Amino acid sequence: MSVTNTTAPVLTMTRTGQQNSAGDSSALFLKVYAGEVLTAFEQASVTMDKHVIRSISSGISAQFPLVWKTAATEYAYINGSGDTGTTGIELDGTIIHKNEKVISIDGLLIADHFVNNLDEAMSHFEVRSIYAKEAGIALGTQWDQNVLQQGVLGARSATLVSGGNGGSVLTNASYGTSGATLGSGLFDAAEQLDENNVPESDRYMYVRPAQYYLMAETTDLINRDWGGRGVYAEGEVMKVAGVHIVKTNNLPISNISSSQVTTHDGNFSTTKALVMHKSSVATVKLLNLAVETEYSIKNQGWIIVAKYAMGHGFIRPEGCVEFKTS
């Protein structure tokens, strides 16, 4: 008489999201998601590598020292021919004006999603990638908006250091409708930056697509025979008057007066372009990108949150030039 083993076989399940087949079944998915958010964030932002970024490990603000230039004084002397000059001069130092700009953390910059079926969201990589991309774009867009708003506010600001230079504002009713006028204005802006002793490298002009393509249609700006930089067939303008041209939808063009972070508010309804040196605006970063998830029994789904903690402010207004129509 044979004996049949009726014990059901044990099913061993491999959870794709586990680390070393143990622990949280979503651990690896979460890290991949976070990486994709960061990638999308960096691709969406046009200002990330074009301004100052400082990371802090604790606290709510960071100080940026501002030091203005000194001067040299020429003293006369008595030479062998008997010419007289100043003698007995005692050198007691020259004043160098200094100040500081404190930039505080605005709070958390958040992009959040609700997913009602986590397993489906994890197993369908296309869906997860879409969520990650949209979160990164949202974070990058708000980052750029805050930085560029501070750039325009810097252009409108007086000097932060006694004896120094403030920002500059150029006004022309045709800045919004004429690429040639914008190009001419760039030379005016470059001249102003030169007079403010702003370094010639790392100068950028931020314009919306409408103004960008107006400039691209202006052959004076891109004709290589005249020293232009750009491609008419591709609609590209690369550089004018030593200033790199950056196309972005995040340049402020409205009256912003009700945001949660009021330090970024201002009336930008006539703003058409911004020229800004890399050293003009700074970002203080307290928390790097983090992604959190939490299951809600009440809503029968998962909350996914991508976040940063940072603040923004202008530190060298003399490196900012606003183009406006009125």
Sequence and secondary structure as in RCSB ss.txt:
>XXXX:A:sequence
MSVTNTTAPVLTMTRTGQQNSAGDSSALFLKVYAGEVLTAFEQASVTMDKHVIRSISSGISAQFPLVWKTAATEY
AYINGSGDTGTTGIELDGTIIHKNEKVISIDGLLIADHFVNNLDEAMSHFEVRSIYAKEAGIALGTQWDQNVLQQ
GVLGARSATLVSGGNGGSVLTNASYGTSGATLGSGLFDAAEQLDENNVPESDRYMYVRPAQYYLMAETTDLINRD
WGGRGVYAEGEVMKVAGVHIVKTNNLPISNISSSQVTTHDGNFSTTKALVMHKSSVATVKLLNLAVETEYSIKNQ
GWIIVAKYAMGHGFIRPEGCVEFKTS
>XXXX:A:secstr
               TTSBTTBS TTHHHHHHHHHHHHHHHHHH SSTTSSEEEE SSSSEEEEEEE        
    TT      S         EEEEEEE  EEEEEEEEES HHHHHH HHHHHHHHHHHHHHHHHHHHHHHHHH
HHHHHT   SSTT    EEEE TTTTT HHHHHHHHHHHHHHHHHTT  SSSEEEEE HHHHHHHHT HHHH GG
GT EEETTTTEEEEETTEEEEE S S  SEE   SSGGG EE TTEEEEEEETTSEEEEEEEEEEEEEEEETTTT
EEEEEEEEEEEEEES GGGEEEEE  
